[in-house]
């Protein structure tokens, strides 16, 4: 039974990893990994794929590893005001309707262009413009 589970997990990882790596951030990685894993190996595949997708999505993020410091410098140079948020600033938090100003991500940051950025409690964050949900904290 354990060998079968390990074998299934290995097959799922082999099939799902290329698609998961393209996922954007942890939420996108989890969703895409679970979907691909379930297609490959049913419910167990969804669990394994979602976990692997979240990890890989977290490593890749929306901005590439080499883009983060450059983007952070860009935001600092823009001198955007910081919105004061009472709760913890973390991925998944939905920012309020009022009081937050969102800015376009410059074209040079590729796939991050579909998001907006803002500064919350002195931290640069990428936000899904449709939901106002924080998808990445840029440190």
N, C-alpha and C positions, 0 to 999 in steps of 0.2 A: 504494500500500500504506500509506504513512504517513498519507495523508488519510483512508483508511478506518479506521485505528486511532484517529486523533484524533476522527473522527466517532463511532465506537463509544464512546470514552471520554466524549464530551460527552453522548451519549444516556444512558449509564449514570449519570453524575452527575446529570442532570436527573431520572431516574427514582428513583434510590436516595437522594438527599440528604434528602428529607423523613423517610424511615424511619430513616436513619442518625442524624440529629440527635436522635431520640428514644432512641437507644442509650445505655447507661449506661457511660461511661468508655471507655478505649481498648480493653480486651478485648471488650466488648459491641459497640463500634463496628466493630471489625475483623470480628467474626463476622457481624454483621448485614449489613455492607456487602458482604462476600464472597458471602453467600447471595443478597442482592438483585441484586448485579451478575451472578452466574452465571445467575440466572433471566432477566435482561434480555439478556445477550450472551454466555453460555457461559463458557469458561475464562478468556478475556481479561477479561471483565467481572468475574469473581470476583477477579482480581488487582487491577484498578483499584478496584473497589468496596471491597475489604478495606483498601487503602491510604487511600482517601478516608474510609472509616468510622473508621479508627484516628485520623486527624487530627481529624476532627470530634468523635469521642467524647472525645478528649483535651482539646479545647477546652471541650466542654460538661461533661464529668466527671459524677460522680454528683450532687454538689452543684452547684447553679447558681453562676455567678460571684459573684452578689450574696450568696449564702448562706454562702460559704466563710469570710469574716472573722467573721461572726456566729456560725457554728458553732465556729470556733476559739476565740472568746471564751467561748462556753458551756463548752467543754471545760476551758479554763484556770480558769474560775470553779469547776468541779467538783473541781479539785485531785486528779485521778486519778493514782495512782502510775505511774511509767514502767517498762515491762518492758525489761530490758537484753538486747539481741539482738547477737550477735557479728558477724554478717554485715551487708552493706549493706541498709538499709531502702529498698525500692523496690517499685513496683507489680508484682504477679505473684509476690512472695515468699509462700511458705506458712509461716505461723507454727507453732511447735510446739504439741503437744497440751497440755503441762503448763506451768504458770507464768504464762500470759497470762490476764488477766481481760478479758472483753468486756462492753460496756455497750450498752444499747438507745439508738438514736437517737431523740430526741424527735419527737413527732408533727408538729410544725411544719415539719420538714424534708422533708416529702412523700416523694418516691420514694426517698430515702436510708433510709427506715425499714426497708426489707427487709435492710439491712446492720447490722452492729454496729460500734462504734468502740472503739479502745483507744489507749494511748500507748506508743510503742516508741522507745527512745533519745531521749526528749523530743519526739518528733514524733507528732502526731495522725494516725491512719490509719483508714480505713474498710475493713472486712473482710467477706468473704462468710462468713456463719456456717456454711454447709454444708461449705466447703472450707478455711476459715481463711486464704484467699488475700487479700492486700492488693489492694484495687481502686482505692484513691485515697489519696494523701497530702495532708492538708489543711494548707496553708501560708498 
